[in-house]
Amino acid sequence: AQVVESGGGLVQPGGSLRLSCAPSEYIFNSYGISWHRQAPGKERELVATINSASNSTYYADSVKGRFTISRDNGKKMVYLQMNRVRPEDTAVYYCYVPYLELWGQGTQVTVLS
């Protein structure tokens, strides 16, 4: 696999969780990366994006001010820091490389309610 997510799990409302995306080194160095999520019975939606230079980010209104997307150039990782989580954040979270239309396998996040 060229893009692998990790870090999902169970979390209490108001808590925090950090998701990790491990792309191949070529993909990390070359492309912007985004996080998407899909809740049961709903369409997959964009959560956040970051460009390859780490100087431009975008957030969906539903997560703005609570989630932070970032890149670690040393570890070649992309993170999604999720703070003040809510039950409606429950979903499978996917790492995605838009330019290559490449999806990871997803990681489940469940916010207890």
DSSP file (Angstrom, degrees, kcal/mol; ACC not computed):
  #  RESIDUE AA STRUCTURE BP1 BP2  ACC     N-H-->O    O-->H-N    N-H-->O    O-->H-N    TCO  KAPPA ALPHA  PHI   PSI    X-CA   Y-CA   Z-CA
    1    1 A A              0   0    0      0, 0.0     3,-0.1     0, 0.0   103,-0.1   0.000 360.0 360.0 360.0 143.7    0.0    0.0    0.0
    2    2 A Q        +     0   0    0      1,-0.3    22,-1.4   101,-0.2     2,-0.4   0.637 360.0  38.3 -96.5 -16.0    1.2    3.5   -0.8
    3    3 A V  E     -A   23   0A   0    100,-0.2     2,-0.4    20,-0.2   102,-0.4  -0.974  68.9-179.0-138.1 121.3   -0.9    5.3    1.8
    4    4 A V  E     -A   22   0A   0     18,-1.1    18,-2.9    -2,-0.4     2,-0.2  -0.979   9.1-157.9-128.5 125.0   -1.5    3.8    5.2
    5    5 A E  E     +A   21   0A   0     -2,-0.4     2,-0.3    16,-0.2    16,-0.2  -0.652  17.7 162.7 -96.6 156.1   -3.6    5.4    8.0
    6    6 A S  E     +A   20   0A   0     14,-2.0    14,-3.0    -2,-0.2   101,-0.1  -0.965  38.3  72.3-157.3 169.1   -3.4    4.7   11.7
    7    7 A G        +     0   0    0     -2,-0.3    11,-0.3     1,-0.3    14,-0.0   0.372  58.3 136.3 104.9  -3.7   -4.5    6.1   15.1
    8    8 A G        +     0   0    0     12,-0.1     2,-0.3    85,-0.1    -1,-0.3  -0.168  21.0 113.9 -69.5 170.9   -8.2    5.6   15.1
    9    9 A G  E     -d  109   0B   0     99,-0.8   101,-2.8    98,-0.1     2,-0.4  -0.990  62.8 -39.6 162.3-162.7  -10.1    4.3   18.1
   10   10 A L  E     +d  110   0B   0     -2,-0.3     2,-0.3    99,-0.2   101,-0.2  -0.768  53.0 172.3 -97.1 140.6  -12.6    5.1   20.8
   11   11 A V  E     -d  111   0B   0     99,-2.2   101,-2.4    -2,-0.4     3,-0.1  -0.997  30.4-116.8-148.1 147.6  -12.7    8.5   22.4
   12   12 A Q    >   -     0   0    0     -2,-0.3     3,-2.3    99,-0.2    73,-0.2  -0.510  48.0 -86.9 -79.2 150.8  -15.0   10.4   24.7
   13   13 A P  T 3  S+     0   0    0      0, 0.0    73,-0.2     0, 0.0    -1,-0.1  -0.330 119.0  25.3 -55.0 137.8  -16.8   13.6   23.6
   14   14 A G  T 3  S+     0   0    0     71,-3.1    70,-0.6     1,-0.3    72,-0.1   0.322 103.1 114.8  87.2  -8.3  -14.5   16.5   24.1
   15   15 A G    <   -     0   0    0     -3,-2.3    70,-2.0    70,-0.2     2,-0.3  -0.076  60.2-116.0 -85.3-171.6  -11.4   14.4   23.9
   16   16 A S        +     0   0    0     67,-0.2     2,-0.3    68,-0.2    67,-0.2  -0.902  24.3 176.1-130.4 155.6   -8.6   14.3   21.4
   17   17 A L  E     - B   0  82A   0     65,-2.3    65,-3.3    -2,-0.3     2,-0.5  -0.976  17.4-146.2-153.7 144.9   -7.2   11.8   18.9
   18   18 A R  E     - B   0  81A   0     -2,-0.3     2,-0.3   -11,-0.3    63,-0.2  -0.970  11.6-159.4-120.3 122.2   -4.3   12.0   16.4
   19   19 A L  E     - B   0  80A   0     61,-2.6    61,-2.2    -2,-0.5     2,-0.4  -0.735   8.5-152.5 -94.5 145.3   -4.6   10.2   13.1
   20   20 A S  E     -AB   6  79A   0    -14,-3.0   -14,-2.0    -2,-0.3     2,-0.4  -0.930   7.9-163.6-120.4 143.7   -1.5    9.4   11.1
   21   21 A C  E     -AB   5  78A   0     57,-2.5    57,-2.3    -2,-0.4   -16,-0.2  -0.994   3.7-165.7-125.8 123.7   -1.0    9.0    7.4
   22   22 A A  E     +A    4   0A   0    -18,-2.9   -18,-1.1    -2,-0.4    55,-0.1  -0.831  14.0 177.7-112.6  92.4    2.1    7.3    6.1
   23   23 A P  E     -A    3   0A   0      0, 0.0   -20,-0.2     0, 0.0   -21,-0.1  -0.411  42.0 -85.7 -82.6 168.0    2.5    7.8    2.3
   24   24 A S     >  -     0   0    0    -22,-1.4     4,-2.7     1,-0.1     5,-0.2  -0.340  44.2-108.5 -63.4 158.6    5.5    6.6    0.4
   25   25 A E  H  > S+     0   0    0      1,-0.2     4,-2.4     2,-0.2     5,-0.2   0.885 119.2  52.9 -61.2 -39.1    8.4    9.0    0.4
   26   26 A Y  H  > S+     0   0    0      2,-0.2     4,-1.2     1,-0.2    -1,-0.2   0.933 111.6  45.1 -61.0 -46.8    7.8    9.9   -3.2
   27   27 A I  H  > S+     0   0    0      1,-0.2     4,-2.3     2,-0.2     3,-0.5   0.925 112.4  51.6 -64.5 -43.7    4.2   10.7   -2.6
   28   28 A F  H  < S+     0   0    0     -4,-2.7    -1,-0.2     1,-0.2    -2,-0.2   0.922 113.6  43.9 -59.2 -43.8    5.0   12.7    0.5
   29   29 A N  H  < S+     0   0    0     -4,-2.4    -1,-0.2    -5,-0.2    -2,-0.2   0.693 122.3  36.9 -74.6 -18.2    7.6   14.8   -1.2
   30   30 A S  H  < S+     0   0    0     -4,-1.2     2,-0.3    -3,-0.5    -2,-0.2   0.739 107.2  46.3-110.1 -26.2    5.5   15.5   -4.3
   31   31 A Y     <  -     0   0    0     -4,-2.3     2,-0.1    -5,-0.2    -1,-0.1  -0.854  68.5-112.5-131.6 153.6    1.8   15.9   -3.6
   32   32 A G        -     0   0    0     -2,-0.3    67,-0.4    19,-0.1     2,-0.4  -0.448  36.5-151.6 -70.3 156.3   -0.7   17.5   -1.4
   33   33 A I  E     -E   50   0B   0     17,-2.3    17,-2.2    64,-0.2     2,-0.3  -0.972  10.1-166.2-135.3 146.1   -2.7   15.2    0.9
   34   34 A S  E     -EF  49  96B   0     62,-2.9    62,-2.8    -2,-0.4     2,-0.4  -0.895  15.9-134.0-130.8 161.0   -6.1   15.3    2.3
   35   35 A W  E     +EF  48  95B   0     13,-2.9    12,-3.0    -2,-0.3    13,-1.7  -0.951  25.7 177.6-111.7 135.6   -8.2   13.6    5.0
   36   36 A H  E     -EF  46  94B   0     58,-2.7    58,-3.0    -2,-0.4     2,-0.3  -0.849   9.3-157.1-126.7 165.6  -11.8   12.5    4.2
   37   37 A R  E     -EF  45  93B   0      8,-2.4     8,-3.1    -2,-0.3     2,-0.4  -0.991   7.2-159.3-144.5 155.1  -14.3   10.7    6.3
   38   38 A Q  E     - F   0  92B   0     54,-2.1    54,-2.3    -2,-0.3     6,-0.2  -0.948   9.4-161.2-138.0 116.2  -17.4    8.6    5.8
   39   39 A A    >   -     0   0    0      4,-0.4     3,-2.3    -2,-0.4    52,-0.1  -0.564  44.6 -75.7 -89.1 158.0  -20.0    8.1    8.5
   40   40 A P  T 3  S+     0   0    0      0, 0.0    -1,-0.1     0, 0.0     3,-0.1  -0.295 118.5   5.1 -56.0 129.2  -22.5    5.2    8.3
   41   41 A G  T 3  S+     0   0    0      1,-0.3     2,-0.3    -3,-0.1    -2,-0.0   0.525 114.1 100.7  76.7   5.8  -25.2    5.9    5.7
   42   42 A K  S <  S-     0   0    0     -3,-2.3    -1,-0.3     1,-0.0     2,-0.1  -0.808  75.8-101.2-122.0 162.5  -23.5    9.1    4.6
   43   43 A E        -     0   0    0     -2,-0.3    -4,-0.4     1,-0.1     2,-0.2  -0.423  46.7 -94.0 -76.7 155.4  -21.4   10.1    1.6
   44   44 A R        -     0   0    0     -6,-0.2     2,-0.3    -2,-0.1    -6,-0.2  -0.490  49.9-165.1 -67.7 137.7  -17.6   10.5    2.0
   45   45 A E  E     -E   37   0B   0     -8,-3.1    -8,-2.4    -2,-0.2     2,-0.3  -0.936  22.9-106.8-131.0 151.8  -16.7   14.1    2.8
   46   46 A L  E     +E   36   0B   0     -2,-0.3   -10,-0.3   -10,-0.2     3,-0.1  -0.560  32.5 173.9 -74.4 134.6  -13.6   16.2    2.7
   47   47 A V  E     -     0   0B   0    -12,-3.0    13,-2.6     1,-0.4     2,-0.3   0.798  60.0 -21.4-105.3 -51.3  -12.3   17.1    6.2
   48   48 A A  E     -EG  35  59B   0    -13,-1.7   -13,-2.9    11,-0.2    -1,-0.4  -0.991  51.3-157.8-160.9 154.0   -9.0   18.9    5.6
   49   49 A T  E     -EG  34  58B   0      9,-2.0     9,-1.7    -2,-0.3     2,-0.3  -0.958   2.7-170.2-135.2 156.0   -6.2   19.3    3.0
   50   50 A I  E     -EG  33  57B   0    -17,-2.2   -17,-2.3    -2,-0.3     7,-0.2  -0.987  21.2-129.4-144.0 137.8   -2.6   20.4    3.1
   51   51 A N    >   -     0   0    0      5,-2.0     3,-1.3    -2,-0.3     5,-0.1  -0.270  32.7-100.3 -83.0 174.7   -0.3   21.1    0.1
   52   52 A S  T 3  S+     0   0    0      1,-0.3   -21,-0.1   -22,-0.2    -1,-0.1   0.769 122.2  51.0 -68.1 -25.3    3.1   19.7   -0.5
   53   53 A A  T 3  S-     0   0    0    -23,-0.1    -1,-0.3     3,-0.1   -21,-0.0   0.479 104.1-129.1 -90.3  -2.4    4.9   22.8    0.8
   54   54 A S  S <  S+     0   0    0     -3,-1.3    -2,-0.1     2,-0.2    17,-0.1   0.696  81.2 108.2  63.9  20.0    2.8   22.9    4.0
   55   55 A N  S    S+     0   0    0      1,-0.2     2,-0.4     0, 0.0    -1,-0.1   0.308  70.0  52.3-110.3  10.5    1.9   26.5    3.5
   56   56 A S        +     0   0    0     -5,-0.1    -5,-2.0     2,-0.0     2,-0.3  -0.963  60.1 170.3-146.6 127.7   -1.7   26.1    2.5
   57   57 A T  E     -G   50   0B   0     -2,-0.4     2,-0.3    -7,-0.2    -7,-0.2  -0.917  12.8-161.3-131.9 160.1   -4.4   24.2    4.4
   58   58 A Y  E     -G   49   0B   0     -9,-1.7    -9,-2.0    -2,-0.3     2,-0.4  -0.995   6.3-167.9-140.6 142.9   -8.2   23.9    4.1
   59   59 A Y  E     -G   48   0B   0     -2,-0.3   -11,-0.2   -11,-0.2     2,-0.1  -0.989  25.7-116.8-132.2 141.4  -10.8   22.7    6.6
   60   60 A A    >>  -     0   0    0    -13,-2.6     3,-1.8    -2,-0.4     4,-1.3  -0.460  34.1-116.1 -65.9 148.0  -14.4   21.8    6.3
   61   61 A D  T 34 S+     0   0    0      1,-0.3     3,-0.2     2,-0.2    -1,-0.1   0.834 112.6  64.0 -56.8 -32.8  -16.6   24.2    8.3
   62   62 A S  T 34 S+     0   0    0      1,-0.2    -1,-0.3     3,-0.0   -15,-0.1   0.700 115.3  28.1 -68.2 -18.6  -17.7   21.3   10.6
   63   63 A V  T X> S+     0   0    0     -3,-1.8     3,-2.4   -16,-0.2     4,-2.3   0.467  85.4 128.0-119.7  -5.5  -14.1   20.8   11.9
   64   64 A K  T 3< S+     0   0    0     -4,-1.3     4,-0.1     1,-0.3   -16,-0.0  -0.294  81.0  15.7 -59.3 132.0  -12.6   24.3   11.6
   65   65 A G  T 34 S+     0   0    0      2,-0.4    -1,-0.3     1,-0.1     3,-0.1   0.278 126.2  59.0  87.3 -10.8  -11.1   25.4   14.9
   66   66 A R  T <4 S+     0   0    0     -3,-2.4    17,-1.8     1,-0.2     2,-0.3   0.698  98.5  51.5-116.1 -35.6  -11.1   21.8   16.3
   67   67 A F  E  <  -C   82   0A   0     -4,-2.3    -2,-0.4    15,-0.2     2,-0.4  -0.783  60.8-164.5-107.5 149.6   -9.0   19.8   13.8
   68   68 A T  E     -C   81   0A   0     13,-2.2    13,-3.2    -2,-0.3     2,-0.4  -0.991   5.0-156.8-135.2 127.0   -5.5   20.5   12.6
   69   69 A I  E     +C   80   0A   0     -2,-0.4     2,-0.3    11,-0.2    11,-0.2  -0.835  25.2 162.6 -99.7 140.2   -3.7   18.9    9.6
   70   70 A S  E     -C   79   0A   0      9,-1.9     9,-2.8    -2,-0.4     2,-0.4  -0.972  29.7-135.0-152.5 163.6    0.0   19.0    9.5
   71   71 A R  E     -C   78   0A   0     -2,-0.3     2,-0.6     7,-0.2     7,-0.2  -0.963   6.3-152.8-123.5 141.9    3.1   17.4    7.8
   72   72 A D  E  >> -C   77   0A   0      5,-2.9     4,-1.6    -2,-0.4     5,-1.5  -0.933   7.5-168.8-112.4 105.3    6.3   16.1    9.5
   73   73 A N  T  45S+     0   0    0     -2,-0.6    -1,-0.1     1,-0.2     5,-0.0   0.816  85.1  53.1 -67.2 -29.4    9.0   16.4    6.9
   74   74 A G  T  45S+     0   0    0      1,-0.2    -1,-0.2    -3,-0.1    -2,-0.0   0.915 119.7  31.7 -70.7 -42.5   11.5   14.4    9.0
   75   75 A K  T  45S-     0   0    0      2,-0.1    -2,-0.2     0, 0.0    -1,-0.2   0.521 101.2-129.6 -92.7  -6.4    9.1   11.5    9.5
   76   76 A K  T  <5 +     0   0    0     -4,-1.6     2,-0.3     1,-0.2    -3,-0.2   0.925  62.7 135.5  57.6  46.0    7.4   11.8    6.1
   77   77 A M  E   < - C   0  72A   0     -5,-1.5    -5,-2.9   -55,-0.1     2,-0.4  -0.901  48.8-148.5-125.7 152.4    4.0   11.7    7.9
   78   78 A V  E     -BC  21  71A   0    -57,-2.3   -57,-2.5    -2,-0.3     2,-0.3  -0.983  22.6-162.9-118.6 133.0    0.8   13.6    7.6
   79   79 A Y  E     -BC  20  70A   0     -9,-2.8    -9,-1.9    -2,-0.4     2,-0.4  -0.815  20.0-158.0-118.0 153.8   -1.3   14.0   10.8
   80   80 A L  E     -BC  19  69A   0    -61,-2.2   -61,-2.6    -2,-0.3     2,-0.6  -0.916  15.8-160.1-126.7 105.0   -4.9   15.0   11.6
   81   81 A Q  E     -BC  18  68A   0    -13,-3.2   -13,-2.2    -2,-0.4     2,-0.6  -0.760   8.0-162.8 -85.8 120.5   -5.0   16.3   15.2
   82   82 A M  E     +BC  17  67A   0    -65,-3.3   -65,-2.3    -2,-0.6     2,-0.3  -0.919  13.0 175.0-110.6 114.1   -8.6   16.0   16.3
   83   83 A N        +     0   0    0    -17,-1.8   -67,-0.2    -2,-0.6   -68,-0.2  -0.817  60.8  15.3-115.9 157.3   -9.6   18.0   19.4
   84   84 A R  S    S-     0   0    0    -70,-0.6    -1,-0.2    -2,-0.3   -68,-0.2   0.912  86.4-163.2  49.4  50.3  -12.9   18.6   21.2
   85   85 A V        -     0   0    0    -70,-2.0   -71,-3.1    -3,-0.2   -70,-0.2  -0.234   7.2-155.3 -68.6 155.1  -14.4   15.7   19.3
   86   86 A R    >   -     0   0    0    -73,-0.2     3,-2.3   -72,-0.1     4,-0.2  -0.849  31.9-106.1-125.8 159.6  -18.1   15.2   19.0
   87   87 A P  G >  S+     0   0    0      0, 0.0     3,-1.8     0, 0.0    24,-0.4   0.847 118.8  63.1 -55.1 -33.3  -20.3   12.2   18.4
   88   88 A E  G 3  S+     0   0    0      1,-0.3   -49,-0.0   -49,-0.0    -3,-0.0   0.557  88.2  70.8 -72.5  -5.1  -20.9   13.4   14.8
   89   89 A D  G <   +     0   0    0     -3,-2.3    -1,-0.3     2,-0.0     2,-0.2   0.534  69.8 119.9 -82.7  -6.5  -17.2   13.0   14.1
   90   90 A T    <   +     0   0    0     -3,-1.8     2,-0.3    -4,-0.2    20,-0.2  -0.416  41.9 106.9 -60.7 125.2  -17.7    9.2   14.3
   91   91 A A  E    S- H   0 109B   0     18,-2.0    18,-2.8    -2,-0.2     2,-0.6  -0.970  76.0 -80.8-178.5 170.2  -16.6    7.9   10.9
   92   92 A V  E     -FH  38 108B   0    -54,-2.3   -54,-2.1    -2,-0.3     2,-0.4  -0.877  48.4-146.4 -89.2 127.9  -14.0    6.0    9.0
   93   93 A Y  E     -FH  37 107B   0     14,-3.1    14,-2.0    -2,-0.6     2,-0.4  -0.834  14.4-165.0-103.0 132.4  -11.2    8.4    8.2
   94   94 A Y  E     -F   36   0B   0    -58,-3.0   -58,-2.7    -2,-0.4     2,-0.4  -0.921  17.0-140.2-120.3 139.7   -9.3    8.1    5.0
   95   95 A C  E     -F   35   0B   0     -2,-0.4     9,-2.2   -60,-0.2     2,-0.4  -0.812  30.6-171.4 -90.2 138.4   -6.0    9.6    3.8
   96   96 A Y  E     -FI  34 103B   0    -62,-2.8   -62,-2.9    -2,-0.4     7,-0.2  -0.995  27.3-153.7-141.0 138.6   -6.2   10.6    0.1
   97   97 A V  E >>> - I   0 102B   0      5,-2.6     5,-1.7    -2,-0.4     4,-1.2  -0.889  16.1-166.6-108.4  98.2   -3.8   11.8   -2.5
   98   98 A P  T 345S+     0   0    0      0, 0.0     3,-0.5     0, 0.0    -1,-0.2   0.861  82.2  55.4 -56.9 -41.6   -6.0   13.9   -4.9
   99   99 A Y  T 345S+     0   0    0    -67,-0.4   -66,-0.1     1,-0.3    -2,-0.0   0.835 120.2  32.3 -64.2 -30.4   -3.5   14.2   -7.8
  100  100 A L  T <45S-     0   0    0     -3,-0.9    -1,-0.3     2,-0.1     3,-0.1   0.469 101.8-129.0-101.2  -5.0   -3.1   10.4   -7.9
  101  101 A E  T  <5 +     0   0    0     -4,-1.2     2,-0.5    -3,-0.5    -2,-0.1   0.928  55.2 157.8  52.1  47.3   -6.7    9.6   -6.8
  102  102 A L  E   < -I   97   0B   0     -5,-1.7    -5,-2.6  -100,-0.0     2,-0.3  -0.908  24.1-166.6-112.1 123.3   -5.1    7.3   -4.3
  103  103 A W  E     -I   96   0B   0     -2,-0.5  -100,-0.2    -7,-0.2    -7,-0.2  -0.808  13.4-136.2-107.3 146.9   -7.0    6.2   -1.1
  104  104 A G        -     0   0    0     -9,-2.2  -100,-0.2    -2,-0.3     3,-0.1  -0.289  35.5-101.5 -82.4-177.9   -5.8    4.6    2.0
  105  105 A Q        -     0   0    0   -102,-0.4  -101,-0.1     1,-0.1   -11,-0.1   0.644  62.1-120.8 -84.8 -14.4   -7.7    1.7    3.7
  106  106 A G        -     0   0    0    -11,-0.1     2,-0.4     1,-0.1   -12,-0.2   0.086  13.3-124.1  94.5 154.4   -9.2    3.9    6.4
  107  107 A T  E     - H   0  93B   0    -14,-2.0   -14,-3.1  -101,-0.1     2,-0.3  -0.998  24.8-121.3-137.8 135.0   -9.1    4.0   10.1
  108  108 A Q  E     - H   0  92B   0     -2,-0.4   -99,-0.8   -16,-0.2     2,-0.5  -0.585  23.0-171.6 -83.0 130.8  -12.2    4.0   12.3
  109  109 A V  E     -dH   9  91B   0    -18,-2.8   -18,-2.0    -2,-0.3     2,-0.5  -0.989   4.1-175.0-118.5 125.1  -12.9    6.8   14.8
  110  110 A T  E     -d   10   0B   0   -101,-2.8   -99,-2.2    -2,-0.5     2,-0.7  -0.972  10.5-161.4-124.3 118.6  -15.7    6.3   17.2
  111  111 A V  E     -d   11   0B   0     -2,-0.5   -99,-0.2   -24,-0.4   -21,-0.2  -0.882  26.6-128.0 -98.1 116.9  -16.8    9.1   19.6
  112  112 A L              0   0    0   -101,-2.4   -22,-0.0    -2,-0.7    -2,-0.0  -0.292 360.0 360.0 -66.8 146.2  -18.8    7.6   22.4
  113  113 A S              0   0    0   -101,-0.1    -1,-0.1   -26,-0.1  -101,-0.0   0.353 360.0 360.0-134.7 360.0  -22.1    9.2   23.1
